[in-house]
Amino acid sequence: MTEFGFIEQICQLFAPLPDQGFEGIGDDCAVLPLAGGEALVFTTDLLTEGVHFLRHATTARELGGKSLAVNLSDVAAMGVKPVATMLSIALPRDATQQWALEFMEGYRELSECFGTPLVGGDTTRSESGITINVTAIGRGALSHLKRRRDARPGDTIFVAGELGASGAGLREILAGRFDTPLAAVHRNPKPQVAEGIWFGEHPEVHAMMDLSDGLASDLGHILELSHAGAEIDLEHIPVAAGADLKTAACGGEDYKLLLTADAASSERLAAEFRERFGTPLYPIGRITRGEGLTWLRNGRPEVLDWRGFEHY
């Protein structure tokens, strides 16, 4: 079983049911259009001990912040502002009250940073490890929403930051090096909330998502839903200090925004982005009329069996 094979089975199973006005499964968030040209978006993400984090390698405060950050990143990827969250957590007997309090302090700190109140959730006991589930809610103009299906042939493909630091940090954590700068990056992702809202206001941006499983996998979701192909210039992928090219392409959990934009507007968009945020917007390739992802090295196709994180 693969993650997306399972999701496809779920889609087929629920297809006969009425959608009640919601847009279906496929984007970073579910979408509910509202009157007046606005929309609510909803996302939920699960973190499981031993799969998404190691308790001995991260503090409770860091984990609280990361649990929220990865969900805010999904809302940002839709081009709208996060407005509230809900949290459910299952704790085993060896998770102390002090650990739980520090977890919530980390969650609150990031909530305050982005103005997202905690409005509900659930707590229960776990017989094996910690499980955390967060639901984030966003709101914005329906016309600002960015969907994976809207990439167009000729679009420039951008990433809104350097890649690979988180993957390199995870490698160090697994090697027992917990106190390095890269390990800290992995434990403390920074959602590009302001950047996502800014992209939402720019109609020349067509498709967008956040990079959670790695460029090599995540770009494929845009290509599949847009019925398009892509060419990626390996030499243009922005590799973070301490990482290598393969980690930048496959490592995952960078939570940078991946987007496609009208090629005629791409230079202006990149210049305005740098002026607004003080960092580059990196062009790494283009959307094509073909199918699948082609890696190019100095303009020549290179066969690489590169994949991002796989959940199953």
C-alpha positions as CSV (number, residue, x, y, z in Angstrom):
1,M,0.0,0.0,0.0
2,T,1.2,3.5,-0.8
3,E,-0.1,6.7,0.8
4,F,-1.6,8.1,-2.3
5,G,-3.0,4.8,-3.4
6,F,-4.8,4.7,-0.1
7,I,-6.0,8.3,-0.5
8,E,-7.4,7.4,-4.0
9,Q,-9.3,4.5,-2.5
10,I,-10.8,6.9,0.1
11,C,-11.8,9.4,-2.6
12,Q,-13.6,6.7,-4.6
13,L,-15.3,5.4,-1.5
14,F,-16.7,8.8,-0.6
15,A,-17.3,10.1,-4.1
16,P,-21.1,9.2,-4.1
17,L,-21.7,11.3,-0.9
18,P,-22.9,15.0,-1.3
19,D,-20.0,17.5,-0.9
20,Q,-22.1,20.1,1.0
21,G,-20.3,22.8,-0.9
22,F,-16.7,21.8,-0.1
23,E,-14.1,21.4,-2.7
24,G,-12.8,17.8,-2.7
25,I,-9.5,16.2,-1.6
26,G,-6.4,17.1,-3.5
27,D,-5.0,20.4,-2.1
28,D,-3.1,21.4,1.0
29,C,-6.5,22.4,2.5
30,A,-10.2,21.6,2.0
31,V,-12.1,24.7,0.7
32,L,-15.5,26.0,1.7
33,P,-16.6,29.0,-0.4
34,L,-18.6,31.7,1.6
35,A,-20.9,34.4,0.6
36,G,-19.2,37.7,-0.4
37,G,-16.4,36.1,-2.4
38,E,-14.5,34.7,0.6
39,A,-13.6,31.2,1.6
40,L,-12.6,29.1,4.6
41,V,-9.9,26.5,4.3
42,F,-9.2,23.6,6.6
43,T,-6.2,21.3,7.0
44,T,-5.2,18.6,9.5
45,D,-1.9,17.0,10.1
46,L,-0.8,14.1,12.3
47,L,2.5,13.7,14.2
48,T,3.3,10.4,15.6
49,E,6.2,9.6,18.0
50,G,8.8,7.4,16.3
51,V,7.7,8.5,12.8
52,H,7.6,12.3,12.8
53,F,9.7,13.0,15.9
54,L,11.9,11.4,18.6
55,R,11.0,12.5,22.1
56,H,14.6,12.2,23.4
57,A,15.9,14.4,20.5
58,T,13.5,17.3,20.8
59,T,12.1,19.4,23.6
60,A,8.4,19.5,24.4
61,R,8.4,23.3,23.6
62,E,10.0,22.6,20.2
63,L,7.5,19.9,19.5
64,G,4.6,22.1,20.4
65,G,5.8,24.8,18.0
66,K,6.5,22.3,15.2
67,S,3.0,20.7,15.6
68,L,1.4,24.0,14.8
69,A,4.0,25.2,12.2
70,V,3.4,22.3,9.8
71,N,-0.3,23.1,9.7
72,L,0.1,26.8,9.3
73,S,2.4,26.0,6.4
74,D,-0.5,24.2,4.7
75,V,-2.8,27.2,5.1
76,A,0.0,29.5,3.7
77,A,0.3,27.2,0.7
78,M,-3.4,28.1,-0.2
79,G,-2.6,31.8,-0.3
80,V,-4.7,32.9,2.7
81,K,-4.3,33.9,6.4
82,P,-4.6,31.3,9.2
83,V,-7.2,32.4,11.7
84,A,-7.6,29.5,14.3
85,T,-6.5,26.0,15.2
86,M,-7.8,23.0,17.1
87,L,-5.5,20.5,18.9
88,S,-5.9,16.9,19.9
89,I,-3.2,15.0,21.7
90,A,-2.8,11.5,23.1
91,L,-0.2,11.2,25.9
92,P,1.3,8.0,27.4
93,R,1.8,7.5,31.1
94,D,5.5,8.5,31.0
95,A,4.6,12.0,29.6
96,T,4.7,14.2,32.7
97,Q,2.5,17.2,33.5
98,Q,5.5,19.4,33.1
99,W,6.2,18.0,29.6
100,A,2.6,18.7,28.6
101,L,2.8,22.2,29.9
102,E,6.0,23.0,28.0
103,F,4.5,21.5,24.9
104,M,1.5,23.9,25.2
105,E,3.8,26.8,25.9
106,G,5.6,26.1,22.6
107,Y,2.3,25.8,20.8
108,R,1.1,29.1,22.3
109,E,4.2,31.0,21.4
110,L,3.7,30.3,17.7
111,S,0.0,30.9,18.0
112,E,0.7,34.3,19.4
113,C,3.2,35.0,16.6
114,F,0.6,34.4,13.9
115,G,-2.5,35.5,15.7
116,T,-4.2,32.1,15.7
117,P,-6.3,31.3,18.8
118,L,-6.7,27.7,19.9
119,V,-10.5,27.2,19.7
120,G,-11.0,23.5,20.5
121,G,-9.6,20.0,20.5
122,D,-9.4,16.8,22.6
123,T,-7.0,15.0,25.0
124,T,-6.8,11.3,25.7
125,R,-4.4,8.6,27.0
126,S,-2.1,6.6,24.7
127,E,-0.8,3.1,25.4
128,S,2.2,3.6,23.1
129,G,3.9,7.0,22.4
130,I,2.6,10.5,21.8
131,T,0.2,11.3,19.0
132,I,-0.6,14.9,18.0
133,N,-3.3,16.1,15.6
134,V,-3.8,19.7,14.7
135,T,-6.5,21.3,12.6
136,A,-5.8,24.7,11.2
137,I,-8.4,27.1,9.7
138,G,-7.7,29.9,7.3
139,R,-9.8,32.6,5.7
140,G,-9.4,34.8,2.7
141,A,-10.7,35.9,-0.7
142,L,-11.8,33.0,-2.9
143,S,-9.9,34.7,-5.8
144,H,-6.6,34.5,-3.8
145,L,-6.7,30.7,-3.3
146,K,-3.9,28.8,-5.0
147,R,-4.5,25.2,-6.0
148,R,-2.2,22.5,-7.1
149,R,-4.2,21.9,-10.3
150,D,-3.6,25.3,-11.8
151,A,-0.1,25.1,-13.2
152,R,0.1,26.0,-16.9
153,P,2.6,25.0,-19.6
154,G,5.3,27.6,-19.8
155,D,5.0,28.6,-16.1
156,T,8.2,29.2,-14.2
157,I,8.7,27.0,-11.2
158,F,9.9,28.7,-8.1
159,V,10.9,27.8,-4.5
160,A,10.7,30.5,-1.9
161,G,13.9,29.5,0.0
162,E,16.9,27.2,0.3
163,L,16.2,23.5,0.5
164,G,17.9,20.6,2.4
165,A,18.6,22.0,5.8
166,S,15.9,20.1,7.5
167,G,16.8,16.8,5.8
168,A,20.5,17.3,6.7
169,G,19.4,18.1,10.3
170,L,17.4,14.9,10.5
171,R,20.4,13.0,9.4
172,E,22.4,14.5,12.2
173,I,19.7,13.7,14.8
174,L,19.6,10.1,13.7
175,A,23.4,10.0,14.1
176,G,23.0,11.2,17.7
177,R,24.1,14.8,17.1
178,F,21.2,16.8,18.6
179,D,22.8,20.2,19.3
180,T,23.9,21.2,15.8
181,P,22.4,24.2,13.9
182,L,20.9,21.9,11.2
183,A,19.3,19.7,13.9
184,A,17.7,22.8,15.3
185,V,16.4,23.7,11.9
186,H,14.7,20.3,11.6
187,R,13.0,20.7,15.0
188,N,11.9,24.3,14.4
189,P,10.3,24.7,11.0
190,K,9.3,28.3,10.0
191,P,6.0,28.4,8.1
192,Q,6.0,31.0,5.3
193,V,2.7,32.6,6.3
194,A,3.4,36.2,5.2
195,E,4.9,34.9,2.0
196,G,1.8,32.7,1.3
197,I,-0.6,35.6,1.8
198,W,1.5,37.8,-0.5
199,F,1.5,35.1,-3.2
200,G,-2.2,34.9,-2.8
201,E,-2.6,38.5,-3.7
202,H,-0.7,38.0,-7.0
203,P,-2.8,36.5,-9.8
204,E,0.3,35.7,-11.9
205,V,1.0,33.0,-9.3
206,H,-1.0,29.9,-10.5
207,A,-0.3,26.8,-8.5
208,M,1.2,26.5,-5.0
209,M,1.9,24.0,-2.2
210,D,4.4,23.7,0.6
211,L,7.4,21.3,0.6
212,S,6.9,18.7,3.3
213,D,7.9,15.4,1.6
214,G,10.6,16.9,-0.6
215,L,10.7,18.6,-4.0
216,A,11.1,15.2,-5.9
217,S,7.7,14.0,-4.5
218,D,5.8,17.2,-3.9
219,L,6.2,18.7,-7.4
220,G,4.6,15.5,-8.7
221,H,1.3,16.3,-7.0
222,I,1.1,19.6,-8.9
223,L,2.0,17.8,-12.2
224,E,-0.6,15.1,-11.7
225,L,-3.5,17.4,-10.9
226,S,-2.5,20.0,-13.6
227,H,-2.0,17.2,-16.2
228,A,1.4,18.6,-17.0
229,G,5.1,17.9,-16.9
230,A,8.1,19.7,-15.6
231,E,11.8,20.3,-16.2
232,I,14.0,21.1,-13.2
233,D,17.5,22.5,-13.7
234,L,19.6,20.8,-11.1
235,E,22.1,23.6,-11.0
236,H,19.4,26.1,-10.0
237,I,18.1,24.2,-7.0
238,P,19.0,26.4,-4.0
239,V,21.0,24.1,-1.6
240,A,21.1,25.1,2.0
241,A,24.5,25.3,3.7
242,G,25.4,21.9,5.2
243,A,23.2,20.0,2.8
244,D,23.8,18.4,-0.6
245,L,21.9,18.5,-3.8
246,K,20.1,15.1,-3.3
247,T,19.0,16.1,0.2
248,A,17.7,19.4,-1.1
249,A,15.6,17.6,-3.7
250,C,14.5,14.7,-1.6
251,G,15.0,15.5,2.1
252,G,11.6,16.9,3.0
253,E,10.3,19.0,5.9
254,D,11.7,22.3,4.6
255,Y,8.2,23.8,4.5
256,K,9.2,26.3,1.8
257,L,6.6,27.3,-0.7
258,L,6.7,25.7,-4.2
259,L,4.9,27.7,-6.8
260,T,4.4,28.2,-10.5
261,A,3.9,31.6,-12.1
262,D,3.4,33.2,-15.5
263,A,6.8,33.2,-17.2
264,A,6.3,36.7,-18.6
265,S,5.9,38.0,-15.0
266,S,8.5,35.9,-13.3
267,E,11.4,38.4,-13.2
268,R,9.1,41.1,-11.8
269,L,7.6,38.7,-9.3
270,A,11.1,37.7,-8.1
271,A,12.2,41.3,-7.8
272,E,9.1,42.3,-5.8
273,F,9.5,39.3,-3.6
274,R,13.1,40.2,-2.7
275,E,12.1,43.8,-2.1
276,R,9.2,42.7,0.2
277,F,11.0,39.9,2.1
278,G,14.7,40.5,1.6
279,T,15.3,37.0,0.3
280,P,15.5,35.5,-3.2
281,L,12.7,33.7,-5.0
282,Y,14.5,30.9,-6.8
283,P,13.5,29.9,-10.4
284,I,14.3,26.2,-10.7
285,G,12.6,25.1,-13.9
286,R,9.4,25.2,-16.0
287,I,6.1,23.5,-16.5
288,T,5.9,21.6,-19.8
289,R,3.1,20.0,-21.9
290,G,4.6,16.6,-21.4
291,E,4.1,14.2,-18.5
292,G,6.3,13.6,-15.4
293,L,9.4,15.2,-14.0
294,T,12.6,15.6,-16.0
295,W,15.8,16.5,-14.3
296,L,18.2,18.6,-16.4
297,R,21.9,19.1,-15.7
298,N,23.4,21.9,-17.8
299,G,20.4,21.5,-20.2
300,R,20.7,17.8,-20.7
301,P,18.3,15.2,-19.3
302,E,19.7,13.1,-16.4
303,V,18.0,9.9,-15.2
304,L,17.8,10.1,-11.4
305,D,15.7,7.8,-9.2
306,W,15.1,10.5,-6.7
307,R,12.1,10.4,-4.4
308,G,11.0,12.2,-1.3
309,F,9.6,10.8,1.9
310,E,7.1,8.0,1.6
311,H,4.6,7.4,4.4
312,Y,4.1,3.7,3.7
